[in-house]
Amino acid sequence: MITCVGSLAFDTTATPAGRAVEEPGGSGAYFSLAAALLSKVSLVSAVGGDFPKGFLEGMAARNVDVSGVRVENGAKTMRYGSTFLDDFNIRRQDFTQLNVFERFDPQISRAQAKNPFLYLGTLTPAIQLSVIRQMENPEFVAMDTIEYFIKNDFDGVKRVLAQVGCAILNDAEARMLTRRQNLVAAGGELLRMGPSMAVIKKGEHGSILFLQDGTVSPYPAFPLESVVDPTGAGDAFAGGFVGFLSRAGSVRRESLRKAMAWGTVAGSITVESFGTKPLMEATFETALERYEKYRALMHYEEEK
């Protein structure tokens, strides 16, 4: 089972395909819904009284334990607004309203502390370190961060990296954190900061897995004819990745290859519509069908 500590929020997003206003989302939602296709997830988060109860009930119906979501009736839920430009690769932040997350101090229950897998969403380094200290010897800890924390608390992000097994970052974050423009060099530098593995996400250009033994493995994106909204795709990738490792109960090399494929599949499902709707509607069977297509695309043999 996975303990996930991440945000629940209202997202307002504009893309070349249209605009969505105050869609329920957040890193915790996207990660948990993707991971729950493969494993049980316990989410730790906070929302205001304005957050729809039906959305939490929908998550619970999707194999996500939401008992760790604190509802503050007198407060407002976090809000985030962004605009994707024509090629979907450039995202402009329009506004961030932390609201209830300004006071977020996650308390991990005894059951959550015993879970073998932990995912730290885009939270302050201080909160991420607090969560790690509350866990009871987890087998695998993965983390994400954002450029804001790298810029404003660089040393804090480095302290977190020194205590996790896996860093999952996008290409801009990896370059900023390592001060390396070449992504292969950036991946190597990330590993020198402490984690045993790192994943750098490149949007429509796929992702790269880096291991301490020097292995560098690129994975292409799943080919799609139409992209509607990339919001949450990186969190969903992390959900598919960690979700499969939890399902397999292993971080062996063979499991990591399959986990990267599942992460790719989860991310591709997410971008096909606004908000979390595609993940809410996905099933293990429909995701498995896409996984098998991706696996077939990745496989080839030399001609004799």
N, C-alpha and C positions, 0 to 999 in steps of 0.2 A: 504494500500500500504506500501511497505517496502523500506526504504533507506538503502542501503548496501555500506559501505566504505571498499574497499579491493583491493588487487593487481590483476593486469593482468600481465602475465609473459610468457616467453618461458620455458617449462620444458623439460629437458633431463633426461630420466628415464630408468634404467635397472632393470629388474625383471627376475625371473626364466623362464618367458614366452617369453622374448625377450627384445628389446630395442627400445625406441622412442626418436628421436632427435628434439629438439626445437618444441614441440607441444604447441600450444597456451593454456594457462591455468591460474593458479593463484587462490588465495582464492576467489577473487571477482567473477571470472568466474564460478567456481564450485558452490559457494553458490547461485549466481543469477540464473543460469540455473535450479538448483534444485528447488529453491523457486518459480520460474516462472511457474512451473507445477501447482501451486496452487494459486498464487497471483501475482499481478503486482509488479515489482521491479524496483527501480531507482538506478543505479550503479554509484558510485563516485570513479574514479581511474585515473591513468595516464599511458600513453604508449609513446614509441618513434615512430619516423616516420617509423621504420622497422616493426611495428606491422601490420598484415594483415587487411586491411579495410573490407575484406569479412567476417572475424570472427566477427567483431563488427556488421556488417549487419545481420549476422546469429543470434546473440544474440537479436538484435532488433526484428527480426522476431519471436523470442521465448518469446515475452512479457516482454523483459528487456529494460527499457529506458536507453540508453547509452549516452544521451546528456551531462551527467556529467563526461564523460571520456575525460580528456584533452590529446590531441595529440601534442607532442613536436617533430616537424619534424627534428630538429638537434640533437636529443638525441637517445639513445638506450633503448629498453625495458628491464625491469628486466629479469634476467635469473637465473634459479635454476637447479642444477643437483643432482640426488640422485640414490642410488642403494638399492634395496630390496634384502635381503638375502633369503636363500632357504625356510624358513618358513613364509615369508612375514611379520613377526612381528618385524623384526629388519631393520631399515632404516638407511643407511649411507649417510650423506650429503657429496657430492663430491665438490660442489662449489656454491657460491651465488654471483651474480653480481647485486647490487641494481640499478645501472645506473640511470634512470629517477626517481626512488623512493628515491634516496638520497636527492632530493629537493622537495619531495611530501608534499604539504601543502593544504589539501583538503578544498575547499570552498563550503559550503552547500547552495544551492539556497533556496529561500523562499518557493517554493513548496516542496522541499525535506525536509526542516526543519519542515513542518507541518505534514509529514507522521507519523502515530501513531506507527509504528514499525521501529526499528533501529537495524542493525547488524554491529558490529565492527569486521572486519577481523583481521588478524595477522599483526597489525601495532604497532609502538612504543606507549607506554603508553601516551606520550605527545600528539601524534596525536589523539589517542582515546579520551582523555579528551577534546581536542580542538573541536572535532566533537560533543561531548555531549553538550558542552556549546553553540554550534550553533543551536541545536535543540529546538523546541518550545513544551516543555512538552510532550514528547512521552509517549505513554501508556506502551510500553515494549521495553527494551533495552537488547540485548544479546551481549556477547563478547567472543572472542577467544584470545589466546596468544600462544607463543611458548617458548621453553626452553631458547632460547637466551635472551629474554627479562626478563624472571624470574631470570636468572643468573646475568644479567647486570643492571637491573633496578627493583629490587624486590619491593622497596617502591612505584615506579610508578605503577606497576601492582596492588598492594594493593589499591592504590588510585582509580584506575579504578573500581575494584571490589566493592568498597564502593558506587559507583554511578550507578551500573547496576542492572537489575532485574534478570539476568540469566548469569551464566558462563558455557560455553561449552568447556571442555578441554579433552585431551586424558589422559590415565592413568599415563604416565610418567610425563606429565606437572602437573597433580594434586598432585602426590607424591612429586615432587620437590618444588612446591609452598607451600604445607602444611607441608612438612617434616614428613608426615605420610605414612608408607608403606601399611597399610591396607586401601583399597579403601573406605570402609564404614566410617572409621574414617576420611579419607581425605575429603569425601563428607561433613561430618558434620563440619569440620574445614573450608571448603570453605564457607559454609553458615554463619559461624561466622564472616567472613570477609565482609559481607554486602549483597550479593544478596539474593533474596527471594527463588531462586531455583538454582540448579546446575545439569549439566549432565556430567558424566564422560564416555568417549568413550573407549571401550576396543577392537577395531578392530574386528577380527573374533569371539570374545567372547561377542559381543553385547555392551550394554550400561546400565548405572544406572541413574535413576532420583532421586534427593534428594529434599525434600521440607522442609520448615521451621517448619512444625508441627511434624517432625520426620519421615515422610513417606520415605521409601527407596524402590524403585521399579526397579527391574532388567528386562531388555528386551533382549532376545537372538538375535543374528544376523539372517538375512534371510539365509536359507540354500542354498548354491550354490555348484555346482559340479566343477566349474572352476573359478579361480581368475586370472586375467591377470595383472592388475595394480591398486594398492590401492591409487595411487596419487589422492588427492582431495576428497577421500571418506568422510573424517571428515568434510570438508567444505560442501559437498553435504548433509551430515546428518543434519548439522545446517540449510541448506536451506530448506530441507523437514520439519524440526521441526518448524522453524519460519514461513515458508510459510503456513503451515496448521493453525497456530495460527492467522495469518493475515486473512486467508480465513474465519476462524470461527469468527473472531472479538472478541476473548475471550481467557483468560488464566485460565479458570475454570479447576478443576481437570479432568473432563471428556475430555475436549479439550486437556489437556496435555498428557493424555494416547494416544489419537489418533495422536497427534503430534509426540510422540516418535515412533510410528509405521511408520508414514510417513517419519521420518528421517531415520529409518532403511531401508525402501524401497529405498529411494533416494541414500543412500550409497551403497546399493547392486547393483543398476543399474550402478553406476559409475565404479565399479571394473571389469566389464566384458570386457573392452577393454582399450587400451591406450588413454589417454587424455580425452577430453570432448565429444568425439563422441557419447557415449551412451546417455548422457544427451541431446545432440543436436537432437538425433533421437527419444527420448522418447516423448510420448504424455500423456496427463492426463488419457486417457483411458487405455493405456498399464500399466501405473503406478498404476492406480486404481485396475487393475486385480491382480497385485502383492500384493497390499495392502490387498485385500480381502483374498488372500491365506495366508498371514501372520496373519491376524486377525483370520482366521479359525484355524491356528496352535496354536495360543495363547489361544483359548477358550476351556474350558472343563467344564463338570458338574459332580457332585458326582453321583455315581451309587446308585440307590434306593434299 
